[in-house]
Amino acid sequence: MGDFYELFLEDAHIGARVLNITLTGKSNGKNGRIPMAGVPYHAVDAYLSKLVKAGYKVAICEQLSPPNKKGLVERDVVRIVTPGTVLDEKYLAKKKIIILLVLRLRDNR
């Protein structure tokens, strides 16, 4: 029990393979089950590191409203993790060149 970051559908399959975590499923009503995998909230940095080193880009979504029995819970992307956006070297593969290009356009050009 506890707080988890969850992956669904194709992302769950990728996460299970790359992170060596259990692939499970979640009920989808009449449509059966959808693939799901998850990582504990407190250990997310270690899993993010593995995904980025494996060449994946990660969008982290968090719940923005309290859970309720009626309707959907509001969620949004709060962080994007890629080799070009990380500030901590532990996320990056050793001896790999990372190129980051930043452009600033002036006068709408």
C-alpha positions in Angstrom: 0.0 0.0 0.0 1.1 3.6 -0.4 1.5 6.2 -3.1 2.6 5.0 -6.6 3.3 6.4 -10.0 1.4 4.2 -12.4 2.0 3.4 -16.0 -0.8 2.2 -18.3 -1.2 0.4 -21.6 2.0 0.4 -23.8 3.9 2.4 -21.1 3.1 -0.3 -18.6 4.7 -3.0 -20.9 7.8 -0.8 -21.4 8.1 0.0 -17.7 7.8 -3.7 -16.7 10.5 -4.7 -19.2 13.0 -1.8 -18.6 12.5 -1.4 -14.9 12.0 -5.1 -14.1 8.7 -4.5 -12.3 5.5 -6.5 -12.3 3.1 -6.0 -15.1 -0.5 -6.3 -13.8 -3.8 -5.0 -14.9 -6.7 -2.7 -14.0 -10.4 -3.3 -14.7 -11.7 -1.4 -17.7 -15.4 -2.4 -17.2 -16.9 -4.2 -20.2 -13.7 -3.9 -22.1 -11.8 -6.2 -19.8 -8.5 -5.2 -18.3 -5.8 -2.7 -19.3 -2.1 -3.3 -18.6 -0.7 -1.4 -15.5 2.6 -1.2 -13.7 3.7 1.1 -10.9 6.7 2.4 -8.9 6.6 3.7 -5.3 6.5 7.4 -5.0 9.5 7.5 -2.6 11.7 5.5 -5.1 10.7 7.3 -8.3 14.2 8.9 -8.8 15.9 5.5 -9.2 13.3 4.4 -11.8 13.5 7.7 -13.7 17.2 7.2 -13.9 16.8 3.8 -15.5 14.3 5.0 -18.0 16.3 8.1 -19.1 19.5 5.9 -19.4 17.5 3.5 -21.6 16.6 6.4 -23.9 13.1 7.1 -22.8 11.4 10.5 -22.2 9.1 10.6 -19.1 6.2 12.9 -18.4 5.2 12.8 -14.8 1.5 13.5 -14.1 0.2 14.1 -10.6 -3.2 14.3 -9.1 -4.3 18.0 -8.6 -7.6 17.5 -6.8 -8.6 15.3 -3.9 -10.1 11.9 -4.9 -13.9 11.7 -4.9 -16.5 9.1 -5.6 -18.1 11.1 -8.4 -16.3 11.8 -11.7 -12.7 12.0 -12.7 -9.9 13.3 -10.5 -8.0 16.3 -12.1 -4.4 15.4 -13.2 -1.8 17.2 -15.2 1.8 16.9 -16.3 4.0 18.5 -13.6 7.5 17.5 -14.9 9.1 16.2 -18.0 12.3 14.2 -17.7 14.6 13.7 -20.7 18.4 13.6 -21.1 18.2 17.3 -22.1 16.2 18.5 -19.1 17.7 16.7 -16.1 19.9 18.6 -13.7 21.3 15.6 -11.9 24.0 13.5 -13.5 22.7 10.3 -12.0 20.0 10.2 -14.6 22.5 10.2 -17.5 24.4 7.4 -19.1 28.2 7.6 -18.5 30.3 8.5 -21.5 27.4 9.5 -23.7 27.4 12.8 -25.4 24.2 14.8 -24.7 23.5 17.8 -26.9 21.1 20.5 -25.9 20.2 23.3 -28.3 18.3 26.4 -27.2 17.0 29.0 -29.6 15.6 32.4 -28.7 13.6 34.1 -31.4 13.3 37.8 -31.5 10.7 40.0 -33.2 8.6 36.9 -34.0 11.3 35.5 -36.4 
